[in-house]
Amino acid sequence: MMDLKLILTATALCIAGHSGIAEELTGTLEKIRSSGTITIGHRESSIPFSYYDKDEKVVGFAMDLCYVVAEAVKARLGLAKLEVKLVPITPSLRIPSILSEKIDLACETMTNNLERQKVVAFSTTYFVASNRFVSKAAANLRTLDDLKGRTVVSTIASTNLKQISELNVQRHLGLTIIAAKDNFEAFRMLESDRAAAVVMDDILLYSLVANSAAPANYVVSDDALSVEPYGILLRRDDPAFKRVADDALATIFRNGEISKIYAKWFLNPIPPNGISLNVPLSAALKRVIDNPTDSGDPEAYAMR
């Protein structure tokens, strides 16, 4: 098992060696230097990216990456100590929390798209998901057309909810669409037959199924409705802070440490139930690691 502290230290030293602090600080970097605190927004139930374990500690793949960024910020500012403050956020509060400076970055499962880039910024992409749906295997729902006239649920303020709403109109599906407050609530509605399907990013669906009481009772659709690249959420028009975040990720992409962090969360048993998701590194993510991008265009992640 990897030692995350060693990764953080090595990454920070590398980045510190590439950027001095001679220039005047502005924006988020100045805010953090003045306060001695970096504030990270996190989700409560987005396994395996950002969530509470059984001890109410915030853990996850995205959280490990944000700690890499925090350590890089500490080195960039030449601080002996940097306090990390954690703030729980919901899908509907994440952008307002960034814009109001309640948080400095958000570590979760937010899709980077062109529409959102008009308001906020994203780090280099660190995961590429697809929008799919999960249903009970006994219901035999495999395609979007199979859902016609049924009730489906997705998480409030998500791209998934927006997309299924648009598809409902475009394809005359006659769906009843419910917005759940979080991922767990959405899946509970499927478990209790209050919804026929949950529409969500596939990696989150795999996690929900793996941690359910009866994983064999559920099936994730083969058809992908969209491509969903994830990035760390940042404030817009703050290139200096974004550069630190991007450099931190580029460093662990380049030195291979990203593979160890990925294996920790996707190929090994994880909290809270010690279950392994067994999700290998995708071809799309391999391409991002080899050629980092912060593109919000889904076409940037397609096979050429």
Contacts in CASP RR format, 6 or more apart in sequence:
PFRMAT RR
TARGET T0000
AUTHOR 0000-0000-0000
METHOD contacts of the structure
MODEL  1
MMDLKLILTATALCIAGHSGIAEELTGTLEKIRSSGTITIGHRESSIPFS
YYDKDEKVVGFAMDLCYVVAEAVKARLGLAKLEVKLVPITPSLRIPSILS
EKIDLACETMTNNLERQKVVAFSTTYFVASNRFVSKAAANLRTLDDLKGR
TVVSTIASTNLKQISELNVQRHLGLTIIAAKDNFEAFRMLESDRAAAVVM
DDILLYSLVANSAAPANYVVSDDALSVEPYGILLRRDDPAFKRVADDALA
TIFRNGEISKIYAKWFLNPIPPNGISLNVPLSAALKRVIDNPTDSGDPEA
YAMR
1 264 0 8 1.000
1 268 0 8 1.000
2 257 0 8 1.000
2 260 0 8 1.000
2 261 0 8 1.000
2 264 0 8 1.000
4 64 0 8 1.000
4 67 0 8 1.000
4 261 0 8 1.000
7 68 0 8 1.000
7 252 0 8 1.000
7 257 0 8 1.000
7 260 0 8 1.000
7 261 0 8 1.000
8 67 0 8 1.000
8 68 0 8 1.000
8 71 0 8 1.000
9 71 0 8 1.000
10 255 0 8 1.000
10 257 0 8 1.000
11 68 0 8 1.000
11 71 0 8 1.000
11 72 0 8 1.000
11 248 0 8 1.000
11 251 0 8 1.000
11 252 0 8 1.000
11 257 0 8 1.000
12 71 0 8 1.000
12 72 0 8 1.000
12 74 0 8 1.000
12 75 0 8 1.000
13 75 0 8 1.000
14 251 0 8 1.000
15 72 0 8 1.000
15 75 0 8 1.000
15 76 0 8 1.000
15 244 0 8 1.000
15 247 0 8 1.000
15 248 0 8 1.000
15 251 0 8 1.000
16 72 0 8 1.000
16 75 0 8 1.000
16 76 0 8 1.000
16 78 0 8 1.000
18 247 0 8 1.000
19 76 0 8 1.000
19 243 0 8 1.000
19 244 0 8 1.000
19 247 0 8 1.000
20 76 0 8 1.000
21 76 0 8 1.000
21 77 0 8 1.000
21 78 0 8 1.000
25 33 0 8 1.000
25 77 0 8 1.000
25 240 0 8 1.000
26 238 0 8 1.000
26 240 0 8 1.000
27 235 0 8 1.000
27 238 0 8 1.000
27 240 0 8 1.000
27 241 0 8 1.000
28 104 0 8 1.000
28 234 0 8 1.000
28 235 0 8 1.000
28 238 0 8 1.000
28 240 0 8 1.000
28 241 0 8 1.000
29 73 0 8 1.000
29 76 0 8 1.000
29 77 0 8 1.000
29 240 0 8 1.000
29 241 0 8 1.000
29 244 0 8 1.000
31 101 0 8 1.000
31 104 0 8 1.000
32 38 0 8 1.000
32 73 0 8 1.000
32 77 0 8 1.000
32 82 0 8 1.000
32 104 0 8 1.000
33 77 0 8 1.000
33 79 0 8 1.000
36 79 0 8 1.000
36 81 0 8 1.000
36 82 0 8 1.000
36 83 0 8 1.000
37 82 0 8 1.000
37 83 0 8 1.000
37 84 0 8 1.000
37 85 0 8 1.000
38 70 0 8 1.000
38 73 0 8 1.000
38 74 0 8 1.000
38 82 0 8 1.000
38 83 0 8 1.000
38 84 0 8 1.000
38 85 0 8 1.000
38 104 0 8 1.000
38 105 0 8 1.000
39 85 0 8 1.000
39 86 0 8 1.000
39 87 0 8 1.000
39 102 0 8 1.000
39 103 0 8 1.000
39 104 0 8 1.000
40 63 0 8 1.000
40 66 0 8 1.000
40 70 0 8 1.000
40 84 0 8 1.000
40 85 0 8 1.000
40 86 0 8 1.000
40 87 0 8 1.000
40 103 0 8 1.000
40 104 0 8 1.000
40 105 0 8 1.000
40 106 0 8 1.000
40 107 0 8 1.000
41 86 0 8 1.000
41 87 0 8 1.000
41 88 0 8 1.000
41 89 0 8 1.000
41 94 0 8 1.000
41 97 0 8 1.000
41 103 0 8 1.000
41 105 0 8 1.000
41 106 0 8 1.000
41 107 0 8 1.000
41 108 0 8 1.000
42 50 0 8 1.000
42 51 0 8 1.000
42 58 0 8 1.000
42 62 0 8 1.000
42 63 0 8 1.000
42 86 0 8 1.000
42 87 0 8 1.000
42 88 0 8 1.000
42 89 0 8 1.000
42 106 0 8 1.000
42 107 0 8 1.000
42 108 0 8 1.000
43 49 0 8 1.000
43 50 0 8 1.000
43 51 0 8 1.000
43 88 0 8 1.000
43 89 0 8 1.000
43 90 0 8 1.000
43 108 0 8 1.000
43 109 0 8 1.000
43 182 0 8 1.000
44 51 0 8 1.000
44 52 0 8 1.000
44 88 0 8 1.000
44 182 0 8 1.000
45 51 0 8 1.000
45 52 0 8 1.000
45 182 0 8 1.000
45 183 0 8 1.000
45 184 0 8 1.000
46 62 0 8 1.000
46 108 0 8 1.000
46 109 0 8 1.000
46 183 0 8 1.000
46 204 0 8 1.000
47 60 0 8 1.000
47 183 0 8 1.000
47 204 0 8 1.000
47 207 0 8 1.000
47 208 0 8 1.000
47 211 0 8 1.000
47 270 0 8 1.000
48 60 0 8 1.000
48 61 0 8 1.000
48 203 0 8 1.000
48 207 0 8 1.000
48 265 0 8 1.000
48 266 0 8 1.000
48 270 0 8 1.000
48 277 0 8 1.000
49 60 0 8 1.000
49 61 0 8 1.000
49 62 0 8 1.000
49 63 0 8 1.000
49 107 0 8 1.000
49 108 0 8 1.000
49 109 0 8 1.000
49 127 0 8 1.000
49 230 0 8 1.000
49 265 0 8 1.000
50 58 0 8 1.000
50 60 0 8 1.000
50 62 0 8 1.000
50 63 0 8 1.000
50 107 0 8 1.000
50 108 0 8 1.000
50 109 0 8 1.000
51 58 0 8 1.000
51 59 0 8 1.000
51 60 0 8 1.000
52 58 0 8 1.000
52 59 0 8 1.000
52 272 0 8 1.000
53 59 0 8 1.000
53 271 0 8 1.000
53 272 0 8 1.000
54 271 0 8 1.000
54 272 0 8 1.000
58 86 0 8 1.000
59 271 0 8 1.000
60 265 0 8 1.000
60 270 0 8 1.000
61 127 0 8 1.000
61 261 0 8 1.000
61 262 0 8 1.000
61 264 0 8 1.000
61 265 0 8 1.000
61 266 0 8 1.000
62 107 0 8 1.000
62 108 0 8 1.000
62 109 0 8 1.000
62 126 0 8 1.000
62 127 0 8 1.000
62 230 0 8 1.000
62 232 0 8 1.000
63 107 0 8 1.000
64 261 0 8 1.000
64 264 0 8 1.000
64 265 0 8 1.000
65 107 0 8 1.000
65 126 0 8 1.000
65 232 0 8 1.000
65 249 0 8 1.000
65 252 0 8 1.000
65 261 0 8 1.000
66 105 0 8 1.000
66 107 0 8 1.000
66 232 0 8 1.000
67 84 0 8 1.000
68 248 0 8 1.000
68 249 0 8 1.000
68 252 0 8 1.000
69 105 0 8 1.000
69 123 0 8 1.000
69 232 0 8 1.000
69 244 0 8 1.000
69 245 0 8 1.000
69 248 0 8 1.000
69 249 0 8 1.000
70 82 0 8 1.000
70 84 0 8 1.000
71 248 0 8 1.000
72 244 0 8 1.000
72 245 0 8 1.000
72 247 0 8 1.000
72 248 0 8 1.000
72 251 0 8 1.000
73 82 0 8 1.000
73 241 0 8 1.000
73 244 0 8 1.000
74 81 0 8 1.000
74 82 0 8 1.000
76 244 0 8 1.000
87 97 0 8 1.000
87 102 0 8 1.000
87 103 0 8 1.000
89 97 0 8 1.000
89 103 0 8 1.000
89 106 0 8 1.000
89 108 0 8 1.000
90 156 0 8 1.000
90 157 0 8 1.000
90 181 0 8 1.000
90 182 0 8 1.000
91 110 0 8 1.000
91 155 0 8 1.000
91 156 0 8 1.000
91 157 0 8 1.000
91 158 0 8 1.000
91 182 0 8 1.000
92 156 0 8 1.000
92 157 0 8 1.000
94 106 0 8 1.000
94 108 0 8 1.000
94 110 0 8 1.000
94 157 0 8 1.000
94 233 0 8 1.000
95 116 0 8 1.000
95 119 0 8 1.000
95 120 0 8 1.000
95 233 0 8 1.000
96 102 0 8 1.000
97 103 0 8 1.000
97 106 0 8 1.000
98 105 0 8 1.000
98 106 0 8 1.000
98 120 0 8 1.000
98 233 0 8 1.000
98 234 0 8 1.000
98 235 0 8 1.000
99 119 0 8 1.000
99 120 0 8 1.000
99 235 0 8 1.000
101 235 0 8 1.000
104 235 0 8 1.000
104 241 0 8 1.000
105 123 0 8 1.000
105 232 0 8 1.000
105 233 0 8 1.000
105 234 0 8 1.000
105 245 0 8 1.000
106 232 0 8 1.000
106 233 0 8 1.000
107 232 0 8 1.000
108 233 0 8 1.000
109 127 0 8 1.000
109 129 0 8 1.000
109 201 0 8 1.000
109 203 0 8 1.000
109 204 0 8 1.000
109 230 0 8 1.000
110 116 0 8 1.000
110 122 0 8 1.000
110 230 0 8 1.000
110 231 0 8 1.000
110 233 0 8 1.000
111 129 0 8 1.000
111 158 0 8 1.000
111 159 0 8 1.000
111 201 0 8 1.000
111 228 0 8 1.000
111 229 0 8 1.000
111 230 0 8 1.000
112 122 0 8 1.000
112 125 0 8 1.000
112 229 0 8 1.000
112 230 0 8 1.000
112 231 0 8 1.000
112 294 0 8 1.000
112 295 0 8 1.000
112 296 0 8 1.000
113 159 0 8 1.000
113 296 0 8 1.000
113 298 0 8 1.000
114 296 0 8 1.000
114 297 0 8 1.000
116 122 0 8 1.000
117 236 0 8 1.000
117 296 0 8 1.000
119 236 0 8 1.000
120 233 0 8 1.000
120 234 0 8 1.000
120 235 0 8 1.000
120 236 0 8 1.000
121 233 0 8 1.000
121 234 0 8 1.000
121 235 0 8 1.000
121 236 0 8 1.000
121 237 0 8 1.000
121 238 0 8 1.000
121 242 0 8 1.000
121 294 0 8 1.000
122 231 0 8 1.000
122 232 0 8 1.000
122 233 0 8 1.000
122 234 0 8 1.000
122 294 0 8 1.000
122 296 0 8 1.000
123 231 0 8 1.000
123 232 0 8 1.000
123 234 0 8 1.000
123 242 0 8 1.000
123 245 0 8 1.000
123 246 0 8 1.000
123 249 0 8 1.000
123 294 0 8 1.000
124 231 0 8 1.000
124 245 0 8 1.000
124 246 0 8 1.000
124 249 0 8 1.000
124 250 0 8 1.000
124 253 0 8 1.000
124 288 0 8 1.000
124 292 0 8 1.000
124 293 0 8 1.000
124 294 0 8 1.000
125 229 0 8 1.000
125 230 0 8 1.000
125 231 0 8 1.000
125 288 0 8 1.000
125 292 0 8 1.000
125 293 0 8 1.000
125 294 0 8 1.000
125 295 0 8 1.000
125 301 0 8 1.000
126 230 0 8 1.000
126 231 0 8 1.000
126 232 0 8 1.000
126 249 0 8 1.000
126 258 0 8 1.000
126 288 0 8 1.000
127 203 0 8 1.000
127 229 0 8 1.000
127 230 0 8 1.000
127 231 0 8 1.000
127 285 0 8 1.000
128 227 0 8 1.000
128 228 0 8 1.000
128 229 0 8 1.000
128 230 0 8 1.000
128 282 0 8 1.000
128 284 0 8 1.000
128 285 0 8 1.000
128 288 0 8 1.000
128 301 0 8 1.000
129 201 0 8 1.000
129 202 0 8 1.000
129 203 0 8 1.000
129 204 0 8 1.000
129 227 0 8 1.000
129 228 0 8 1.000
129 229 0 8 1.000
129 230 0 8 1.000
130 201 0 8 1.000
130 202 0 8 1.000
130 224 0 8 1.000
130 225 0 8 1.000
130 226 0 8 1.000
130 227 0 8 1.000
130 228 0 8 1.000
131 159 0 8 1.000
131 160 0 8 1.000
131 163 0 8 1.000
131 199 0 8 1.000
131 200 0 8 1.000
131 201 0 8 1.000
131 202 0 8 1.000
131 224 0 8 1.000
131 225 0 8 1.000
131 226 0 8 1.000
131 227 0 8 1.000
131 228 0 8 1.000
132 199 0 8 1.000
132 200 0 8 1.000
132 201 0 8 1.000
132 202 0 8 1.000
132 205 0 8 1.000
132 220 0 8 1.000
132 221 0 8 1.000
132 222 0 8 1.000
132 223 0 8 1.000
132 224 0 8 1.000
132 225 0 8 1.000
133 141 0 8 1.000
133 144 0 8 1.000
133 147 0 8 1.000
133 152 0 8 1.000
133 197 0 8 1.000
133 198 0 8 1.000
133 199 0 8 1.000
133 200 0 8 1.000
133 205 0 8 1.000
133 220 0 8 1.000
133 221 0 8 1.000
133 225 0 8 1.000
134 187 0 8 1.000
134 190 0 8 1.000
134 197 0 8 1.000
134 198 0 8 1.000
134 200 0 8 1.000
134 205 0 8 1.000
134 208 0 8 1.000
134 209 0 8 1.000
134 218 0 8 1.000
134 219 0 8 1.000
134 220 0 8 1.000
134 221 0 8 1.000
135 141 0 8 1.000
135 190 0 8 1.000
135 196 0 8 1.000
135 197 0 8 1.000
135 198 0 8 1.000
135 218 0 8 1.000
135 219 0 8 1.000
135 221 0 8 1.000
136 190 0 8 1.000
136 196 0 8 1.000
136 217 0 8 1.000
136 218 0 8 1.000
136 219 0 8 1.000
137 216 0 8 1.000
137 217 0 8 1.000
137 218 0 8 1.000
137 219 0 8 1.000
138 217 0 8 1.000
139 196 0 8 1.000
140 146 0 8 1.000
141 147 0 8 1.000
141 150 0 8 1.000
141 196 0 8 1.000
141 197 0 8 1.000
141 221 0 8 1.000
142 219 0 8 1.000
142 221 0 8 1.000
142 222 0 8 1.000
142 223 0 8 1.000
143 221 0 8 1.000
143 223 0 8 1.000
144 167 0 8 1.000
144 171 0 8 1.000
144 173 0 8 1.000
144 221 0 8 1.000
144 223 0 8 1.000
144 225 0 8 1.000
145 171 0 8 1.000
145 173 0 8 1.000
147 173 0 8 1.000
147 175 0 8 1.000
147 196 0 8 1.000
147 197 0 8 1.000
148 173 0 8 1.000
148 174 0 8 1.000
148 175 0 8 1.000
149 173 0 8 1.000
149 174 0 8 1.000
149 175 0 8 1.000
149 176 0 8 1.000
150 175 0 8 1.000
150 176 0 8 1.000
150 196 0 8 1.000
150 197 0 8 1.000
151 175 0 8 1.000
151 176 0 8 1.000
151 177 0 8 1.000
151 178 0 8 1.000
151 194 0 8 1.000
151 195 0 8 1.000
151 196 0 8 1.000
152 164 0 8 1.000
152 175 0 8 1.000
152 176 0 8 1.000
152 177 0 8 1.000
152 178 0 8 1.000
152 195 0 8 1.000
152 196 0 8 1.000
152 197 0 8 1.000
152 198 0 8 1.000
152 199 0 8 1.000
153 177 0 8 1.000
153 178 0 8 1.000
153 179 0 8 1.000
153 180 0 8 1.000
153 186 0 8 1.000
153 189 0 8 1.000
153 190 0 8 1.000
153 194 0 8 1.000
153 195 0 8 1.000
153 197 0 8 1.000
153 198 0 8 1.000
153 199 0 8 1.000
154 160 0 8 1.000
154 161 0 8 1.000
154 164 0 8 1.000
154 177 0 8 1.000
154 178 0 8 1.000
154 179 0 8 1.000
154 180 0 8 1.000
154 186 0 8 1.000
154 198 0 8 1.000
154 199 0 8 1.000
154 200 0 8 1.000
155 161 0 8 1.000
155 179 0 8 1.000
155 180 0 8 1.000
155 181 0 8 1.000
155 182 0 8 1.000
155 183 0 8 1.000
155 186 0 8 1.000
155 200 0 8 1.000
156 179 0 8 1.000
156 180 0 8 1.000
156 181 0 8 1.000
158 200 0 8 1.000
159 226 0 8 1.000
159 228 0 8 1.000
160 199 0 8 1.000
160 200 0 8 1.000
160 201 0 8 1.000
161 177 0 8 1.000
161 179 0 8 1.000
161 199 0 8 1.000
163 199 0 8 1.000
163 225 0 8 1.000
163 226 0 8 1.000
164 175 0 8 1.000
164 177 0 8 1.000
164 199 0 8 1.000
164 225 0 8 1.000
165 177 0 8 1.000
167 173 0 8 1.000
167 225 0 8 1.000
168 174 0 8 1.000
168 175 0 8 1.000
168 177 0 8 1.000
178 189 0 8 1.000
178 194 0 8 1.000
178 195 0 8 1.000
180 186 0 8 1.000
180 189 0 8 1.000
183 200 0 8 1.000
183 204 0 8 1.000
183 208 0 8 1.000
184 208 0 8 1.000
186 195 0 8 1.000
186 198 0 8 1.000
186 200 0 8 1.000
187 198 0 8 1.000
187 208 0 8 1.000
187 212 0 8 1.000
189 195 0 8 1.000
189 198 0 8 1.000
190 196 0 8 1.000
190 197 0 8 1.000
190 198 0 8 1.000
190 218 0 8 1.000
191 212 0 8 1.000
191 213 0 8 1.000
198 205 0 8 1.000
198 208 0 8 1.000
199 225 0 8 1.000
200 208 0 8 1.000
201 228 0 8 1.000
202 220 0 8 1.000
202 224 0 8 1.000
203 277 0 8 1.000
203 279 0 8 1.000
205 220 0 8 1.000
206 220 0 8 1.000
206 277 0 8 1.000
206 279 0 8 1.000
207 277 0 8 1.000
209 215 0 8 1.000
209 218 0 8 1.000
209 220 0 8 1.000
210 275 0 8 1.000
210 276 0 8 1.000
210 277 0 8 1.000
211 272 0 8 1.000
211 273 0 8 1.000
211 275 0 8 1.000
212 218 0 8 1.000
226 298 0 8 1.000
227 284 0 8 1.000
227 298 0 8 1.000
227 301 0 8 1.000
227 302 0 8 1.000
229 288 0 8 1.000
229 295 0 8 1.000
229 296 0 8 1.000
229 298 0 8 1.000
229 300 0 8 1.000
229 301 0 8 1.000
231 294 0 8 1.000
232 245 0 8 1.000
234 241 0 8 1.000
234 242 0 8 1.000
234 245 0 8 1.000
235 241 0 8 1.000
246 292 0 8 1.000
246 294 0 8 1.000
249 258 0 8 1.000
249 292 0 8 1.000
250 292 0 8 1.000
252 258 0 8 1.000
252 261 0 8 1.000
253 289 0 8 1.000
253 290 0 8 1.000
253 292 0 8 1.000
258 289 0 8 1.000
259 281 0 8 1.000
262 281 0 8 1.000
264 270 0 8 1.000
265 277 0 8 1.000
266 277 0 8 1.000
266 278 0 8 1.000
266 279 0 8 1.000
266 280 0 8 1.000
266 281 0 8 1.000
267 276 0 8 1.000
267 277 0 8 1.000
267 278 0 8 1.000
267 279 0 8 1.000
267 280 0 8 1.000
268 276 0 8 1.000
269 275 0 8 1.000
269 276 0 8 1.000
270 276 0 8 1.000
270 277 0 8 1.000
283 303 0 8 1.000
284 301 0 8 1.000
287 301 0 8 1.000
288 301 0 8 1.000
293 300 0 8 1.000
295 301 0 8 1.000
END
